[in-house]
Amino acid sequence: MRTAQLALTALILAASVAGCRSDSEYDTRVTVVSSGDNIFSDSLDPLEMGIKYAINDNEKDVHLTVQALEYRQPYKGRQSDKLYNVGGVRVWATVSIRLCNLRGSTFSVDQSVWSLAYVDGIITEPTGLTGPDIPQPEYPINAPLEAGRCASGLISYSVRSDKRPERLLYGPQGFQPIEWVIPEG
C-alpha cells in the first residue's frame, strides 16, 4: 500500500512539475516526501547539489519542489565589491535556487530561510541586500508564490575567501531544514 502511495505521489508530482520550466543541464532526480512520511526525521541525508526535494504536506496544503542548483565562490560577475565589506579576505558567494509551488496555498519565498553551514559550526546568513550592484538575477525577498508558479535566482553571501561552507540549509518556518552538500572548489 505504501509503495502504491509513493508511486502515485511521484506520478502526480511528475505531472505537476511538467508545468514548471526545467533546465536540462541540472539533475532532474527528485526526492519525494509525502504527508504520510516523517518529513521531520533527523535521518534525512544531505542532498547533492542539483537534486530536487519535494515537500507534500496535505495538512498545511504545501506542495513544493525546491532545488539548490549551484554554489559559486568566488562569484565573478556584475557586483560592487564595496558593498558589505567584500574584497580582500571576503568575497561574494552565490547560490542559485529554484522553488516551485506545485499546487495548494500561496507560499512565501524569501532569502532569509537559506544559510551556509561550515564544518566548524559557523552559520552564515544571506546579505539581505538588494539592488543593481548585487549579483543578478536575485532570488525574491518576502514574495508570495501562487500555485503553479516558480521562483528562481541567486542568493548572495559575503564569505571569507579562505573558507568554504560544507552545506547549504533551507529552513522555512514549520519544516525541518533540508540540506545540500556544497562540493569542494
N, C-alpha and C positions, 0 to 999 in steps of 0.2 A: 504494500500500500504506500509506504513512504517513498519507494523508488518511483512509483507511478506519479506521486505528487510532485517530486522533484523534476521528473521528466516533463510533466505538464507545465510546471513553473518555467522551466528552461525554454519550452516551446513558446509560451506566451511572451516571455522576455525577448526571445529572438524576433518574434513578430513585432513587438513594440519598438525594439531598437532599430528596426528597419526604417522607422520614421525619423530617426536621428542620423544625420550625415556622419559617415565614418571615414577615417583616413586609413587607407590600406597599408601605409608604412608602419603603423603601430600594431602591436599584438592585439588580436581580437579574442583571446581567451577570456572567459567570464567566470568569476567565482559567484555562484548563485546562493543567496541566503533567503529562505522563505520564512514567513512568520512562525512556522512550526519549528524552525531551528533555533538554537540558542545563540542569537547574534551577539550576546554579551559574554561569550565564553572567553576565558583567558588563553585558550589554546589556539586562537586564530594566529597562524603563522604570518609574518610579513610577506607581502606580495612582491613580485619582481616589478620593476618599473615598466609601465606599459600595460599591465594586466588590469582589466576592468573588474570592479567589485559591484555586485548588485545587492541592493537592500530592498527587500519586500516586507514591509511591516503593515499588515492589514489593520491592526488596532489603531495605528497613527495615520493610516491612509497615505503612507510614504512608499513610493515605488521608484527607485533611482538606480542609475548606474553612475559610478564615479571612477575616474581613471586619472592616474598621475602618468603623464606621457613621457616627460623628460626633465632631467635636472642638469643645469649648466652652472659651472663655477670655474673660472670667472665668466660672467656673461659679457660678451662682446657685442655691442650694438649701440644704438642711439640712446644715450642716457647722460646725465650730468654727474660726474664724479664728485662735484662739490656738494651735492646733497647727501645728507645722512652720514657725513664723515667717511665717505667711501674714497679710497685711494691710499696708497702706502700699505699698511697692514690689513686694511679692509678692502674687499672687492664686492661687486654685485654678484649675487647668485639668483637664479630664477628657476621656478618650477612651472612647467606647462601642465595645466589642468583641464579636464573636460568632465562636466557633470550633466546628466540628462534626467529630467523629471518625466518618467515614462507615462504615469497616469496618477490620478488621485488629487490630493490637495496641492495648492500652491506651496512651494518650498523656498525658503530664503537661502540664498547663496551669499557667502562672504569670505573674504580673505583671512579673517581673524581666526577661523577654525582650522587653519593649516599651519603647522610648525615643523621645524627641523630639530631632530634629536641627535645629539653627539654621544659617542661612546663613554665620555666622562660624566654624562648626566645633564649636561647643559642643554636647554631648550631655547631655540631662537624663534621669535615671532616675526611675522612679516613686517615690513617697514610701515605699512598702513598709509604710505604716501601715494598720491595720485597726481596725474598731470602729464604734460608732453615730455618732460625730462625723465620719466620713469620708463623702464623697459616696456615696450608695447608688443602686442595688444594686452591690456590689463585685464585680469580676471575681475569680475564685478565685486563691489563692496556693498553689502547690505541691500541686495536686489531681489525682488520676488521672481520666482521662476515658475511659470504656469505649466500645467501638464502638457506633454507633447513638445516641450522646448528644451534646448540645451544651452549651457553657458560654458565658454572656454576662454582661456587666456593665460597670461603669465602672472605669477605672484613673485614679488621681488623681496629679497632679503639682503641685508648688509652683513657680510660674514668675514671672519678672519681669513686671510689668504693662505695661511699655513695650516688650516684645519678643514677637514671635510666632514659633513654630517654623515651619520650612519643610516638614519631612517627619516622618512617623511611621514608625519602624522596628520590624519584627518579626523577631527573630533567634534562633530556637531553636537549641540546640547541634546541630551537624551539618548545618545548612542555611544557604544564603546568605540574608542579610536581605532581606525583602520590604518595599517602601516604599510609602507612600501620601502624596500631596501634601496638605498642610493648606491649605485655602482661606483667602484673606485675610479678615480680620474685618471 
